[in-house]
């Protein structure tokens, strides 16, 4: 079952999600954003008590997500990466 997380920051290469994801650094997961019809593979690159940094594994996804986030709010709720 997906867990709701929040995009705290996003760039073309990755994003910072909170709360911290329940998966080890280096794990590959799927980030689903239903509003964009996106299922993007991400790699967890770092975890802190505040959350997890993920790297988008397909070029262009970060730009799409960043544009969507900018059009909504500074922080957006969405399901966390599944499969991790």
Residue pairs with C-beta under 8 A, 6 or more apart in sequence:
2 32
2 79
2 80
2 82
3 21
3 22
3 79
3 80
4 77
4 78
4 79
4 80
5 17
5 18
5 19
5 21
5 51
5 77
5 78
5 79
5 80
6 17
6 18
6 19
6 75
6 76
6 77
6 78
7 15
7 16
7 17
7 65
7 69
7 75
7 76
7 78
8 15
8 16
8 17
8 18
8 51
8 75
9 15
9 16
10 16
10 62
10 65
10 66
10 69
11 62
11 66
12 56
12 62
12 63
12 66
13 55
13 56
13 62
14 42
14 45
14 53
14 54
14 55
14 56
14 62
15 31
15 42
15 53
15 54
15 56
15 62
15 65
16 51
16 52
16 53
16 54
17 51
17 52
17 53
17 54
17 80
17 81
18 50
18 51
18 52
19 50
19 51
20 47
20 48
20 49
20 50
20 51
20 52
21 29
21 44
21 47
21 51
21 52
21 54
21 80
21 81
21 84
22 84
23 29
23 44
23 52
23 81
23 84
24 44
25 44
25 45
25 46
25 47
26 43
26 44
26 45
27 43
27 44
27 84
28 41
28 42
28 43
28 44
28 57
28 83
28 84
29 41
29 42
29 43
29 44
29 54
29 80
29 81
29 82
29 83
29 84
30 39
30 40
30 41
30 42
30 81
30 82
30 83
31 38
31 39
31 40
31 41
31 42
31 54
31 78
31 79
31 80
31 81
32 38
32 39
32 78
32 79
32 81
32 82
33 40
33 65
33 68
33 78
33 79
34 78
34 79
35 68
36 64
36 65
36 68
38 61
38 64
38 65
40 56
40 57
40 58
40 61
40 65
41 56
41 57
41 58
42 54
42 55
42 56
42 57
42 81
43 54
43 55
43 57
44 52
44 53
44 54
44 81
44 84
45 53
45 54
45 55
46 52
46 53
47 53
54 81
56 62
56 65
68 76
69 76
